[in-house]
Amino acid sequence: MRKILLIDFAFTGTKGGGHSESYLMSILSTLGDLGYFVYVCSGNNEKLKDNIDKNDSKNCAVVDLDLKTSDKLVRHFLKYLDWLTQKLSGMNYVRFSSLSNLIGVKRLLSELGSELGEDIPVFFAHTDSIMPAVPTGISRFFFPRQWVGLCVLPSYQSKLQFGVRRSRLSFLSEKNFSLASCKGILVLHPLYQRFFRKRFPQLNCLYLPELVSFPEKAVESREPSNLLSRILSEAKGRKIVAMLGNITPRKNFLLFLEAAAAISPSKLFTVVLGRIKDKDNAYYQEHSEAIEGLTERLKGNSLIDTDYYIKSEEEFCSLIEIADATFVHYNKHPFSSNVLAKSIARKKPVVVNKGHLMEKTVRQYNWPAAAKATPAAISEALESIIDGRVRISEEGYADFIADHAPTQFSSSISNVCSALNE
């Protein structure tokens, strides 16, 4: 049986959850189905082990990263190098400390190689957290002999959301895709394929459909069931529009509340479920007066909880399933959204921002609706959905389902791995 090491250091946190966890488990399952024995390591191995037991995953084993004192000393030295070189000309976007995760991977490979007596390839489930911002003449010594991976957020237009510095670091890190050890990468939109193929003509860059799997029924566990029942009961037949997930400033929370408050309470029930991260508290404190005023106005036709942890992908999907539409209108966001993909998969209208990838997606599938970033434009888009003045395109839906079929996901994983061990 072929062997492979699956790495995802982006899957972190004490509770797990989120899209990173979902992708990691789906890639793990697919690799097993393709005949690989998968050694897997994440940033939260305890939760990973629970998931493997829950899913009764076969042909896999969790490996823990046991950094030695020498590894830790090297990490400290790399941070010191960063401090020394930041003022040197031409070194502004070099980060030697970004090699740290690769050092951990080298440690894992060394231990596995000693145990198995062979050199196994690596699948990076989140290349964004692995690619180091150093010249490839240096980084090539730290990479596995053969590797593939999934690039979630490319540097393409990333300056809009992350600023010049982070965008530039990402752009330089992507040069590692030109290394001979890189046998292929996966991206979540065909536009990213064109972007990378122009930069790296020889790169084996494949499209991986976003995950859009849903449970056939609402979540069965007691707490989500109670929540779903509460939403449906309090909505009292009104149309439910939901904003779900981490409530970061780019999610346009205030804009959503302003638009919802302008719609008759007899027509709309507003749902906001997610968490405000600690790093964003200052932003929301700045707008607390406006948010509190709008929340009070929506008191009779809303369920708003900004400290709610959505426990699993299944619960996330069930919340979308009971909604009549989702609000996915992000500020300065050139990328796509997994909420958008999940919403279309359940035939739910959406409201997305204009001018970027999400508008391209809704136009591609003739899906409602894209709107300008004003309360009036958002209200108008929501009311057109609530009043039934928009229709779901059955042809567009069929195209979307064909593009995102599970067979397409497994085929992409198979194709990108086909170059390994050639």
C-alpha positions in Angstrom: 0.0 0.0 0.0 1.3 3.5 -0.9 2.1 5.8 2.0 1.7 9.6 2.3 2.0 12.1 5.1 -0.9 14.6 5.3 -0.1 17.9 7.1 -2.5 20.7 8.2 -1.1 23.1 10.7 -4.0 25.5 10.1 -6.4 23.1 11.8 -5.9 24.5 15.4 -7.9 25.6 18.4 -9.2 23.8 21.4 -12.6 23.0 19.8 -11.8 22.4 16.2 -14.5 23.0 13.7 -14.5 25.3 10.7 -13.7 24.7 7.0 -10.1 23.7 7.6 -11.2 20.7 9.6 -13.7 19.8 7.0 -11.2 19.9 4.2 -8.6 18.0 6.2 -11.1 15.1 6.9 -12.3 15.0 3.3 -8.8 14.9 1.9 -7.9 12.2 4.5 -10.9 10.1 3.5 -10.2 10.5 -0.2 -6.6 9.5 0.0 -7.6 6.4 1.9 -10.1 5.6 -0.8 -7.4 6.0 -3.4 -5.3 3.3 -1.8 -3.0 5.3 0.4 -2.1 4.6 4.0 -2.2 8.1 5.4 0.0 9.4 8.3 -1.6 12.6 9.4 -0.6 15.5 11.6 -2.5 18.7 12.4 -2.4 21.6 14.8 -5.0 19.9 16.9 -4.2 16.2 17.0 -6.6 15.4 19.9 -9.6 16.7 17.9 -8.2 15.0 14.8 -8.2 11.6 16.7 -11.8 12.2 17.8 -12.8 12.8 14.2 -11.1 9.7 13.0 -12.8 7.6 15.6 -16.2 9.2 14.9 -15.9 8.7 11.2 -14.3 5.2 11.6 -11.6 6.3 9.2 -9.5 3.4 7.8 -5.9 3.2 6.6 -4.6 6.1 8.6 -2.6 6.9 11.7 -2.1 10.2 13.6 1.5 11.2 14.2 2.5 13.8 16.8 5.0 16.4 16.2 7.7 16.1 18.9 10.1 18.9 18.5 13.5 18.4 20.0 15.4 21.0 21.9 17.6 21.5 18.8 14.5 22.3 16.7 13.4 24.9 19.2 16.8 26.5 19.3 16.8 26.7 15.5 13.4 28.5 15.6 14.7 31.0 18.1 17.8 31.6 15.8 15.5 32.1 12.8 13.6 34.8 14.7 16.8 36.4 15.6 17.9 36.4 11.9 14.6 38.2 11.1 15.4 40.9 13.6 18.9 41.3 12.2 17.9 41.4 8.5 14.8 43.6 8.6 16.7 46.8 8.1 18.8 45.5 5.3 18.1 46.6 1.7 16.1 44.0 -0.2 15.3 41.9 2.9 12.0 43.6 3.9 9.9 40.7 2.7 12.2 37.8 3.9 11.1 35.9 7.0 13.5 33.2 8.0 11.1 32.3 10.9 8.5 31.2 8.3 10.7 28.1 7.8 9.6 26.9 11.3 6.7 24.7 10.1 8.8 23.1 7.5 11.4 22.2 10.2 8.6 20.4 12.0 7.7 18.5 8.8 11.3 17.5 8.3 11.3 16.2 11.9 8.2 14.1 11.2 9.6 12.8 7.9 12.9 11.9 9.6 11.1 9.9 12.3 8.8 8.2 9.9 11.6 7.4 7.5 13.6 5.8 10.3 10.6 3.7 11.3 9.4 2.8 7.8 12.8 2.6 6.1 11.4 4.7 3.2 11.0 8.3 2.0 7.3 9.1 1.7 5.7 12.1 -0.1 3.7 14.8 1.6 0.3 16.4 1.0 0.0 19.9 2.5 -3.7 20.4 3.1 -3.0 24.1 3.7 0.0 25.4 1.8 -0.7 28.9 3.0 0.6 28.0 6.5 3.6 26.1 5.1 5.2 28.1 2.3 8.2 30.1 3.7 8.9 33.6 2.7 12.6 33.0 1.9 14.5 32.6 -1.4 13.9 29.2 -3.0 17.7 28.6 -2.9 17.3 28.3 0.8 13.8 26.8 1.1 14.5 23.9 -1.2 16.7 22.3 1.5 13.7 22.2 3.9 11.0 20.8 1.7 10.2 17.1 1.3 11.6 15.3 -1.7 8.1 15.2 -3.2 5.0 17.1 -2.2 1.6 18.4 -3.3 -0.9 20.7 -1.6 -4.0 22.8 -1.5 -3.5 26.6 -1.8 -6.6 28.2 -0.1 -6.0 31.9 -0.5 -3.6 32.9 -3.3 -1.8 36.2 -3.4 -4.1 37.2 -6.3 -5.7 40.5 -5.4 -5.0 39.7 -1.7 -3.6 43.3 -1.1 -7.3 44.4 -1.0 -8.0 42.4 2.1 -4.7 41.9 3.8 -2.6 45.0 2.8 0.6 45.3 0.9 3.0 43.7 3.4 1.1 40.4 3.8 0.2 40.3 0.1 3.8 40.7 -0.8 4.9 38.0 1.6 2.3 35.6 0.2 3.4 36.4 -3.4 7.0 35.6 -2.6 6.1 32.5 -0.6 4.3 31.2 -3.7 7.7 31.0 -5.5 8.1 27.7 -3.8 5.6 26.2 -6.2 8.3 26.5 -8.8 10.6 24.0 -6.9 11.2 20.6 -8.6 10.0 18.9 -5.4 6.5 20.5 -5.9 4.6 17.9 -8.0 1.3 19.9 -8.1 -1.1 22.2 -6.3 -4.8 22.4 -6.0 -6.8 25.7 -6.0 -10.5 26.5 -5.3 -11.3 28.5 -8.4 -10.3 28.2 -12.1 -9.3 31.9 -11.9 -6.5 30.9 -9.6 -5.4 28.3 -12.1 -4.9 31.0 -14.7 -3.1 33.2 -12.2 -0.6 30.5 -11.3 -0.1 29.1 -14.8 0.9 32.6 -16.0 3.5 32.8 -13.2 4.6 29.1 -13.3 4.0 27.7 -16.8 5.3 24.3 -15.8 3.2 24.0 -12.6 0.7 21.2 -12.4 -2.2 23.3 -11.1 -5.6 21.7 -10.7 -9.0 22.9 -9.7 -10.5 21.4 -6.6 -14.2 22.1 -6.1 -15.2 23.7 -2.8 -16.9 21.3 -0.4 -20.6 21.6 -0.5 -21.8 18.4 1.2 -24.8 18.7 3.5 -26.6 16.4 5.9 -29.9 15.1 4.6 -31.6 16.2 7.8 -31.1 18.9 10.4 -28.4 18.2 13.0 -29.7 15.5 15.4 -27.8 16.4 18.5 -29.8 18.1 21.2 -28.3 21.6 21.3 -28.4 22.3 17.5 -31.9 20.8 17.4 -33.1 23.1 20.1 -31.5 26.1 18.3 -33.1 25.2 15.0 -36.5 24.8 16.6 -36.1 28.1 18.4 -35.3 29.9 15.2 -38.2 28.4 13.3 -40.6 29.1 16.2 -39.5 32.7 16.7 -39.6 33.4 12.9 -43.3 32.6 12.9 -43.4 32.1 9.1 -41.3 35.1 8.2 -38.5 34.8 5.8 -35.2 34.0 7.5 -32.0 35.6 6.4 -28.8 34.4 8.1 -25.3 35.7 8.6 -23.1 32.9 9.9 -19.6 32.3 11.1 -16.9 34.4 12.6 -18.0 38.0 12.8 -15.0 39.8 11.5 -15.0 43.4 10.3 -15.0 42.3 6.7 -18.3 40.5 7.2 -20.2 43.8 7.1 -22.2 43.1 10.3 -23.2 46.7 10.8 -24.3 47.0 7.1 -26.4 43.9 7.5 -28.2 45.3 10.6 -28.8 48.6 8.9 -30.3 46.9 5.8 -32.4 44.5 7.9 -33.8 47.3 10.1 -35.1 49.0 7.0 -37.3 46.0 6.1 -40.8 45.5 7.7 -40.5 43.3 10.8 -43.6 41.4 9.5 -41.6 40.1 6.5 -38.1 39.4 7.8 -36.5 37.4 10.6 -32.8 38.2 11.0 -30.3 35.5 12.3 -26.7 36.3 13.2 -24.7 33.5 14.8 -21.0 33.6 15.2 -18.2 35.0 17.3 -16.4 38.3 17.4 -12.7 37.4 17.8 -10.7 39.1 20.5 -8.5 40.9 17.9 -11.6 42.6 16.5 -13.1 43.9 19.8 -11.7 47.4 19.3 -13.5 47.7 15.9 -16.8 46.6 17.4 -16.3 48.8 20.4 -15.9 51.8 18.1 -19.3 50.9 16.5 -21.0 49.6 19.6 -23.5 52.4 19.9 -24.8 52.0 16.4 -24.9 48.2 16.7 -26.7 48.3 20.0 -29.3 50.7 18.6 -30.0 48.5 15.5 -30.1 45.4 17.6 -32.7 47.0 19.8 -34.8 48.0 16.7 -34.6 44.3 15.5 -35.4 42.9 18.9 -38.8 41.5 17.9 -37.7 39.9 14.6 -34.2 38.6 15.1 -31.9 36.2 16.9 -28.5 37.8 17.2 -25.7 36.1 19.2 -22.2 37.4 18.6 -20.6 34.9 21.0 -22.0 31.7 19.5 -19.7 28.9 18.5 -21.0 26.9 15.5 -19.8 23.5 16.6 -19.5 21.6 13.3 -19.9 21.7 9.6 -23.2 19.7 10.1 -24.6 22.4 12.3 -23.4 25.1 9.9 -25.1 23.4 7.0 -28.4 22.9 9.0 -28.5 26.6 9.8 -28.2 27.4 6.1 -30.8 24.8 5.3 -33.5 26.4 7.5 -32.7 29.9 6.2 -34.4 31.4 3.2 -31.3 33.3 2.2 -27.8 34.0 3.4 -25.9 37.3 3.8 -22.4 36.8 2.3 -21.6 40.5 1.5 -18.0 41.0 2.5 -15.9 44.2 2.6 -12.7 44.2 0.6 -12.9 40.5 0.0 -11.5 39.4 -3.4 -11.9 35.7 -2.7 -14.8 33.3 -2.7 -16.7 32.0 0.4 -17.5 28.5 1.5 -20.8 29.9 2.8 -21.7 31.0 -0.7 -20.9 27.5 -2.1 -22.9 25.8 0.6 -25.9 28.2 0.1 -26.0 27.6 -3.7 -25.8 23.8 -3.1 -29.0 24.1 -1.0 -30.7 26.4 -3.5 -30.6 29.4 -1.2 -30.4 32.9 -2.6 -27.5 34.9 -1.4 -26.5 38.6 -1.1 -22.9 39.1 -2.1 -20.6 42.0 -2.7 -20.0 43.4 -6.2 -16.8 43.6 -8.1 -14.9 40.4 -7.1 -14.9 36.7 -7.3 -18.2 36.1 -5.5 -20.1 38.3 -8.0 -18.4 36.3 -10.8 -19.7 33.1 -9.2 -23.3 34.3 -8.9 -23.2 35.6 -12.4 -21.7 32.3 -13.7 -24.7 30.3 -12.2 -27.3 33.1 -12.8 -27.9 33.2 -9.1 -29.4 36.0 -7.0 -27.9 38.4 -6.0 -25.0 40.9 -6.0 -25.5 44.3 -4.4 -23.6 47.5 -3.8 -22.3 48.1 -0.3 -25.1 50.5 0.8 -28.0 49.7 3.2 -30.5 50.7 0.5 -29.0 48.3 -2.0 -28.8 45.5 0.5 -32.4 46.1 1.6 -33.6 46.1 -2.0 -31.8 42.8 -2.7 -33.2 41.2 0.4 -36.8 42.4 -0.3 -36.7 41.0 -3.8 -35.8 37.6 -2.3 -38.3 37.9 0.5 -41.1 38.9 -1.9 -40.3 36.1 -4.3 -39.4 38.4 -7.1 -36.3 36.4 -7.9 -36.1 32.8 -9.1 -33.5 30.2 -8.8 -32.1 29.2 -12.2 -32.5 25.4 -12.5 -30.0 25.4 -15.3 -27.5 27.3 -13.2 -28.1 25.0 -10.3 -27.5 21.9 -12.5 -24.2 23.4 -13.7 -23.1 24.2 -10.1 -23.9 20.6 -8.9 -22.0 19.2 -11.9 -19.0 21.4 -11.1 -19.0 20.5 -7.4 -19.9 16.8 -7.5 -18.0 14.6 -5.0 -16.5 12.7 -7.9 -14.9 15.9 -9.1 -13.3 16.4 -5.6 -11.8 12.9 -5.5 -10.7 13.1 -9.1 -8.7 16.3 -8.4 -7.0 14.7 -5.4 -6.2 11.6 -7.5 -4.8 13.6 -10.4 -2.6 15.9 -8.3 -1.2 12.8 -6.5 -0.6 10.9 -9.7 2.8 12.6 -10.1 4.1 11.3 -6.8 6.5 8.4 -6.8 6.8 8.5 -10.6 
